[in-house]
Amino acid sequence: MQTREFLHRVWGGEHGWAFLAHLDTAKNFQHKAYRYPGQMEDMVKDIERWNGWANVYFGTHLYKSPSARVKEQAMAPSCLWIDYDRPNPENIYPKPTICWESSDNRYQAVWLLEHPLDPERAEQVNRYLTYKNKGDKGKWALSTVLRIPGSVNYKYEPHPKGKILWSDGPVYDIDSITPSEQELKEVKTEPVQSELPKDLPSRDEVLTKYGDRLSSVAWKKLQATPAPNEDWSESLWQLARLLIEAKLPSVAIYVLLRDCPWNKYKRDGRPSEHLWQDVVRAHKGEAQLPEITDAIPWIGLNTLMSYNRKPEWLVEGIWMESNVGWIAGQGKSYKSVLSLDLALSVASGNAFLGKYAVNKPGPVLMIQEEDTTWRLANRLRAMRHSKDIDPLGFKSYGTGFTLTAGKEQDLPIHFAIGQGINLVDREWFEKIEASIAAHKPRMIVLDPWFHMTPGLDEFKASEIAKTLIEIKQWRNKYDCAIVIVHHYNKGAGGDSRNKLYGSQALYSWSENSLFVARSREDNTVVIERDIKDALTTEKINVCFNDIDTAYSFETWEGKAPQGGGAYEAIIAFLSNFTMGQSIPREEIVKAVDYSDKQVSRVLVKLSQEGLVTSQAKGRGGKLFITVQPKLKEVVRQEQKGEYWYDEL
């Protein structure tokens, strides 16, 4: 069953607002409203996109308004539901219409109804079915979300993918599954007290009376300030557990939770009664609260030994997924061109340098503090043909832009250009992290490092370590690769890893880097790969013919003829002519299929080596190339295996 069909069956033929939600590995929970059924295609696309990095959920019924996912806005449900965390879902009675597995021995199911049901009655019957079948007692209420069938579950390692077990169960008339009074008594589904007590004490009164019971951990929780991406739900219910363990009454717990920094009900505009209901359920032991964890998240040996995620290539042979590192070299060594090619490759799914496959394409954020908007845009236009992106458009915002391919399709790459971003400034740092949380990029590119770290002494490990550690935390939280463009120290010799401008801590931080050196003679650069989890000994050679008009280049690994493939191709073509024979330069360009610039560079080099001579003839100064005896000798040596070129 496709996601589209499943959601249509669950939400029925009514019109209203549907909610989807997603929870990433950093425990950031967000939900979004869609007009149903009009925005079904948008929903399906978002589900597919989000599930590349997050758990995805759907609201079990429609709402009257997109403002909030609350009980008061609930429309009549077209189904009932259950969250069933025990084996053998066949034991659920009555048999659900649709049942799916979300992970090992964890199931969810819905009973589809012939007609939509009044929300209050639906909640009453749903609670009965949950208690009767020993389902999750926190999942029977209106406003519940369940996991999308067939989606990836990121709560467990390795990440299991759910599957539908059956979708051909009965569709029910509500009277056939409504419990009798006797059945209600048998499962002891006494209603939760929903009305808030009157004359509640103040927070100060509660603390004066019960403050001596609270642990230091509880006091810290009450006074803490939530970080931008902190999990409010987990913190709220950890605090609730601490207060329950301190033997505070429900009213006192409610007051402290209501006024604490983690009150997600107040943040989301939900009624106070919802918090009160959950406090009462938690106090009675009906709601499962998270365990209080150690201040440091220790990992046991068994857990560590069972971890089986292996490093995989994000871009084959170039960059591993979720790795951090540098693209570094001297000035004018095409570092920014390479980083732009890499960013566009990951976003579009097209090969890096036309050769290295992108295995896991996805969103990219690129911060550019050196090049101007017009230069970046011009290079992107030049790259579009080699990336098979045509036409290419730009949607501007402030000093940045987003790319579009075709008429409407947005490429998932976003640029911030010349905004004065400062990684040493706490406010800027938090703004960047907020953007990362919003876009969930596969890769982040920062170009260049020194423009974003003003005032930082790069030769003092004590100063740069804090910033580098915090940048690596972006990777840890959001599971993304991070690429930083940096310069070599002028005049530095020796191994590439010792040439980074600044402290050795810069190299120690890196997991995956590309060190770039440019030939003194032409536009050829040699890329040395330095990757912790992969053995890559061959150097990559790239000869750039043009970067501003056609984005033309040649790429090879290991040994290659001087001047690259163009040199060898021109030698091979000219060897077909007799000594002393003159050939128009235009004929050579046409025959070898290289750019004018590259052919001209090679012909100058051949002339310097005495293999050819050149002469302008006629009024127009048309250039002719004449083959010299030395060229024939070079070809004969090559045929004998006596190579006439050196390694670049």
RADA-V113371 format. One record per residue. N is the residue number from 0. RES is the residue in three letters. OMEGA is omega in whole degrees, 0 to 359 (NA if undefined). NEAR is the number of other C-alpha atoms within 12 Angstrom. Layout:
# RADA-V113371
n;res;omega;near
N;RES;OMEGA;NEAR
N;RES;OMEGA;NEAR
This chain:
# RADA-V113371
n;res;omega;near
0;MET;179;20
1;GLN;181;18
2;THR;181;27
3;ARG;180;26
4;GLU;181;18
5;PHE;182;30
6;LEU;176;38
7;HIS;181;30
8;ARG;182;31
9;VAL;185;41
10;TRP;173;39
11;GLY;186;30
12;GLY;180;22
13;GLU;175;25
14;HIS;181;25
15;GLY;180;27
16;TRP;179;34
17;ALA;180;44
18;PHE;167;43
19;LEU;179;44
20;ALA;175;32
21;HIS;181;38
22;LEU;183;35
23;ASP;184;33
24;THR;175;33
25;ALA;177;29
26;LYS;172;24
27;ASN;183;29
28;PHE;178;28
29;GLN;174;29
30;HIS;186;29
31;LYS;181;27
32;ALA;179;29
33;TYR;174;31
34;ARG;182;25
35;TYR;7;30
36;PRO;189;27
37;GLY;184;17
38;GLN;181;23
39;MET;181;27
40;GLU;177;19
41;ASP;180;21
42;MET;182;32
43;VAL;179;28
44;LYS;180;16
45;ASP;178;30
46;ILE;181;35
47;GLU;181;26
48;ARG;182;25
49;TRP;186;35
50;ASN;172;32
51;GLY;183;31
52;TRP;185;35
53;ALA;170;34
54;ASN;184;42
55;VAL;185;42
56;TYR;176;39
57;PHE;174;40
58;GLY;188;40
59;THR;179;50
60;HIS;181;48
61;LEU;181;45
62;TYR;181;33
63;LYS;187;26
64;SER;176;23
65;PRO;188;22
66;SER;183;21
67;ALA;178;30
68;ARG;184;36
69;VAL;183;33
70;LYS;184;30
71;GLU;180;23
72;GLN;185;25
73;ALA;170;34
74;MET;183;35
75;ALA;180;34
76;PRO;175;45
77;SER;179;36
78;CYS;168;46
79;LEU;190;54
80;TRP;178;52
81;ILE;171;48
82;ASP;194;39
83;TYR;183;38
84;ASP;176;26
85;ARG;184;22
86;PRO;174;19
87;ASN;178;20
88;PRO;176;32
89;GLU;180;24
90;ASN;178;17
91;ILE;182;31
92;TYR;354;26
93;PRO;184;31
94;LYS;178;28
95;PRO;176;35
96;THR;180;32
97;ILE;178;37
98;CYS;180;42
99;TRP;177;38
100;GLU;179;34
101;SER;173;36
102;SER;184;32
103;ASP;177;24
104;ASN;174;18
105;ARG;188;29
106;TYR;172;37
107;GLN;185;45
108;ALA;175;49
109;VAL;170;47
110;TRP;179;41
111;LEU;183;40
112;LEU;179;33
113;GLU;181;24
114;HIS;177;24
115;PRO;188;31
116;LEU;176;31
117;ASP;185;23
118;PRO;181;28
119;GLU;180;21
120;ARG;179;24
121;ALA;180;37
122;GLU;179;34
123;GLN;180;29
124;VAL;181;36
125;ASN;178;42
126;ARG;178;36
127;TYR;181;39
128;LEU;179;39
129;THR;180;36
130;TYR;181;32
131;LYS;183;28
132;ASN;179;30
133;LYS;176;27
134;GLY;179;31
135;ASP;185;30
136;LYS;177;32
137;GLY;187;31
138;LYS;184;34
139;TRP;189;38
140;ALA;171;39
141;LEU;184;37
142;SER;176;37
143;THR;169;32
144;VAL;177;36
145;LEU;183;43
146;ARG;177;44
147;ILE;178;45
148;PRO;178;40
149;GLY;181;30
150;SER;180;35
151;VAL;180;34
152;ASN;183;34
153;TYR;180;28
154;LYS;186;23
155;TYR;176;22
156;GLU;350;20
157;PRO;186;17
158;HIS;180;23
159;PRO;176;21
160;LYS;182;27
161;GLY;178;28
162;LYS;177;28
163;ILE;179;28
164;LEU;173;25
165;TRP;180;23
166;SER;184;25
167;ASP;178;20
168;GLY;182;21
169;PRO;168;23
170;VAL;196;27
171;TYR;163;24
172;ASP;188;18
173;ILE;182;27
174;ASP;183;15
175;SER;180;15
176;ILE;176;29
177;THR;182;25
178;PRO;173;26
179;SER;178;15
180;GLU;180;14
181;GLN;179;12
182;GLU;177;18
183;LEU;180;22
184;LYS;183;15
185;GLU;181;14
186;VAL;174;20
187;LYS;179;19
188;THR;179;27
189;GLU;184;19
190;PRO;175;20
191;VAL;178;26
192;GLN;185;19
193;SER;184;18
194;GLU;179;16
195;LEU;175;22
196;PRO;177;18
197;LYS;177;7
198;ASP;179;8
199;LEU;176;19
200;PRO;176;22
201;SER;178;19
202;ARG;181;22
203;ASP;178;15
204;GLU;179;15
205;VAL;182;26
206;LEU;177;23
207;THR;184;15
208;LYS;188;16
209;TYR;186;25
210;GLY;182;23
211;ASP;178;16
212;ARG;189;21
213;LEU;176;28
214;SER;178;20
215;SER;178;16
216;VAL;179;23
217;ALA;178;32
218;TRP;180;21
219;LYS;179;18
220;LYS;182;31
221;LEU;184;32
222;GLN;185;17
223;ALA;173;18
224;THR;182;17
225;PRO;173;21
226;ALA;185;15
227;PRO;185;22
228;ASN;181;28
229;GLU;180;24
230;ASP;182;25
231;TRP;182;31
232;SER;182;29
233;GLU;180;26
234;SER;180;34
235;LEU;185;39
236;TRP;169;36
237;GLN;177;29
238;LEU;177;42
239;ALA;179;48
240;ARG;179;35
241;LEU;180;33
242;LEU;176;40
243;ILE;179;32
244;GLU;177;23
245;ALA;176;24
246;LYS;172;20
247;LEU;176;29
248;PRO;184;24
249;SER;182;34
250;VAL;180;33
251;ALA;178;33
252;ILE;180;42
253;TYR;182;39
254;VAL;181;32
255;LEU;178;42
256;LEU;179;41
257;ARG;185;35
258;ASP;182;27
259;CYS;182;30
260;PRO;187;26
261;TRP;185;32
262;ASN;182;34
263;LYS;180;27
264;TYR;177;28
265;LYS;180;21
266;ARG;184;18
267;ASP;179;21
268;GLY;181;18
269;ARG;183;22
270;PRO;179;25
271;SER;180;26
272;GLU;180;24
273;HIS;177;30
274;LEU;180;38
275;TRP;179;32
276;GLN;182;29
277;ASP;177;37
278;VAL;180;40
279;VAL;179;30
280;ARG;180;29
281;ALA;181;32
282;HIS;178;31
283;LYS;181;20
284;GLY;181;18
285;GLU;181;25
286;ALA;179;23
287;GLN;180;21
288;LEU;179;29
289;PRO;177;17
290;GLU;173;16
291;ILE;185;22
292;THR;175;17
293;ASP;179;10
294;ALA;177;7
295;ILE;182;7
296;PRO;180;8
297;TRP;176;11
298;ILE;179;13
299;GLY;183;10
300;LEU;182;9
301;ASN;179;10
302;THR;181;13
303;LEU;182;12
304;MET;180;11
305;SER;180;14
306;TYR;187;15
307;ASN;176;13
308;ARG;181;14
309;LYS;178;14
310;PRO;180;20
311;GLU;181;21
312;TRP;166;25
313;LEU;172;35
314;VAL;189;37
315;GLU;176;28
316;GLY;185;34
317;ILE;185;47
318;TRP;180;45
319;MET;182;38
320;GLU;176;38
321;SER;176;34
322;ASN;176;40
323;VAL;180;41
324;GLY;190;44
325;TRP;157;47
326;ILE;191;47
327;ALA;178;47
328;GLY;177;39
329;GLN;179;30
330;GLY;178;22
331;LYS;179;22
332;SER;175;32
333;TYR;179;35
334;LYS;182;38
335;SER;177;40
336;VAL;180;37
337;LEU;180;41
338;SER;178;44
339;LEU;176;46
340;ASP;181;40
341;LEU;180;48
342;ALA;181;49
343;LEU;178;51
344;SER;181;43
345;VAL;181;44
346;ALA;185;40
347;SER;183;36
348;GLY;179;31
349;ASN;190;32
350;ALA;174;29
351;PHE;183;35
352;LEU;178;37
353;GLY;188;29
354;LYS;189;25
355;TYR;189;25
356;ALA;173;25
357;VAL;183;34
358;ASN;184;25
359;LYS;180;30
360;PRO;179;33
361;GLY;183;37
362;PRO;179;38
363;VAL;170;41
364;LEU;180;44
365;MET;176;47
366;ILE;184;44
367;GLN;182;40
368;GLU;181;32
369;GLU;181;27
370;ASP;178;26
371;THR;179;21
372;THR;183;26
373;TRP;180;19
374;ARG;180;20
375;LEU;180;36
376;ALA;180;30
377;ASN;179;23
378;ARG;178;31
379;LEU;177;43
380;ARG;179;31
381;ALA;183;29
382;MET;191;38
383;ARG;182;34
384;HIS;180;22
385;SER;178;28
386;LYS;180;34
387;ASP;178;21
388;ILE;185;27
389;ASP;0;21
390;PRO;179;22
391;LEU;179;29
392;GLY;183;23
393;PHE;171;28
394;LYS;186;22
395;SER;170;18
396;TYR;181;15
397;GLY;179;13
398;THR;179;22
399;GLY;177;26
400;PHE;175;29
401;THR;180;33
402;LEU;172;37
403;THR;177;27
404;ALA;184;27
405;GLY;184;16
406;LYS;188;15
407;GLU;189;14
408;GLN;175;19
409;ASP;171;22
410;LEU;185;35
411;PRO;177;31
412;ILE;185;40
413;HIS;185;38
414;PHE;167;42
415;ALA;191;33
416;ILE;173;33
417;GLY;181;26
418;GLN;180;22
419;GLY;182;23
420;ILE;185;31
421;ASN;182;29
422;LEU;178;33
423;VAL;180;28
424;ASP;184;18
425;ARG;182;16
426;GLU;178;14
427;TRP;182;18
428;PHE;181;25
429;GLU;177;22
430;LYS;180;19
431;ILE;181;33
432;GLU;177;29
433;ALA;178;22
434;SER;178;26
435;ILE;179;37
436;ALA;182;34
437;ALA;187;24
438;HIS;181;27
439;LYS;185;38
440;PRO;171;40
441;ARG;181;47
442;MET;173;46
443;ILE;179;49
444;VAL;178;46
445;LEU;186;43
446;ASP;352;42
447;PRO;183;35
448;TRP;189;38
449;PHE;177;31
450;HIS;184;28
451;MET;181;30
452;THR;182;29
453;PRO;178;18
454;GLY;180;16
455;LEU;178;25
456;ASP;186;19
457;GLU;179;30
458;PHE;177;19
459;LYS;181;17
460;ALA;182;21
461;SER;180;18
462;GLU;185;21
463;ILE;186;30
464;ALA;182;25
465;LYS;181;22
466;THR;180;28
467;LEU;179;33
468;ILE;180;22
469;GLU;176;23
470;ILE;178;36
471;LYS;176;28
472;GLN;173;23
473;TRP;179;34
474;ARG;183;31
475;ASN;182;19
476;LYS;192;26
477;TYR;173;36
478;ASP;181;32
479;CYS;174;39
480;ALA;180;49
481;ILE;181;45
482;VAL;178;46
483;ILE;178;49
484;VAL;184;44
485;HIS;183;42
486;HIS;170;37
487;TYR;171;35
488;ASN;183;24
489;LYS;178;14
490;GLY;181;14
491;ALA;178;17
492;GLY;177;15
493;GLY;184;11
494;ASP;183;16
495;SER;184;29
496;ARG;178;37
497;ASN;184;24
498;LYS;180;27
499;LEU;180;40
500;TYR;179;31
501;GLY;184;29
502;SER;175;25
503;GLN;178;22
504;ALA;178;25
505;LEU;179;39
506;TYR;181;37
507;SER;180;25
508;TRP;188;31
509;SER;173;35
510;GLU;187;32
511;ASN;183;38
512;SER;173;41
513;LEU;180;43
514;PHE;192;41
515;VAL;175;40
516;ALA;182;35
517;ARG;177;27
518;SER;178;25
519;ARG;188;14
520;GLU;184;15
521;ASP;183;27
522;ASN;178;30
523;THR;174;34
524;VAL;177;38
525;VAL;182;39
526;ILE;175;37
527;GLU;180;32
528;ARG;179;34
529;ASP;189;35
530;ILE;186;31
531;LYS;188;22
532;ASP;180;22
533;ALA;177;21
534;LEU;180;14
535;THR;185;22
536;THR;182;15
537;GLU;175;18
538;LYS;179;27
539;ILE;178;33
540;ASN;178;35
541;VAL;175;39
542;CYS;181;43
543;PHE;176;36
544;ASN;183;30
545;ASP;177;25
546;ILE;186;32
547;ASP;182;21
548;THR;185;21
549;ALA;185;23
550;TYR;183;28
551;SER;181;29
552;PHE;174;37
553;GLU;184;31
554;THR;174;29
555;TRP;178;29
556;GLU;177;27
557;GLY;183;20
558;LYS;178;20
559;ALA;178;29
560;PRO;175;27
561;GLN;180;31
562;GLY;177;41
563;GLY;184;39
564;GLY;180;30
565;ALA;179;37
566;TYR;182;33
567;GLU;182;28
568;ALA;181;28
569;ILE;176;41
570;ILE;181;38
571;ALA;181;24
572;PHE;183;26
573;LEU;180;38
574;SER;179;30
575;ASN;183;19
576;PHE;180;22
577;THR;179;18
578;MET;180;21
579;GLY;181;21
580;GLN;182;19
581;SER;183;26
582;ILE;178;32
583;PRO;180;25
584;ARG;180;35
585;GLU;179;21
586;GLU;178;21
587;ILE;180;34
588;VAL;182;29
589;LYS;185;17
590;ALA;186;22
591;VAL;176;24
592;ASP;172;20
593;TYR;183;32
594;SER;177;28
595;ASP;183;23
596;LYS;182;25
597;GLN;178;32
598;VAL;180;32
599;SER;179;27
600;ARG;181;29
601;VAL;181;38
602;LEU;175;37
603;VAL;180;25
604;LYS;179;24
605;LEU;179;30
606;SER;178;22
607;GLN;181;15
608;GLU;178;19
609;GLY;180;21
610;LEU;178;30
611;VAL;168;35
612;THR;180;30
613;SER;182;28
614;GLN;176;20
615;ALA;182;17
616;LYS;175;15
617;GLY;182;10
618;ARG;182;7
619;GLY;180;8
620;GLY;180;12
621;LYS;187;17
622;LEU;177;23
623;PHE;180;26
624;ILE;181;36
625;THR;181;30
626;VAL;179;34
627;GLN;182;28
628;PRO;183;22
629;LYS;180;26
630;LEU;179;32
631;LYS;180;26
632;GLU;178;21
633;VAL;181;28
634;VAL;179;27
635;ARG;179;18
636;GLN;179;15
637;GLU;180;19
638;GLN;177;14
639;LYS;182;11
640;GLY;179;11
641;GLU;189;13
642;TYR;187;19
643;TRP;181;24
644;TYR;177;20
645;ASP;176;13
646;GLU;179;17
647;LEU;NA;27
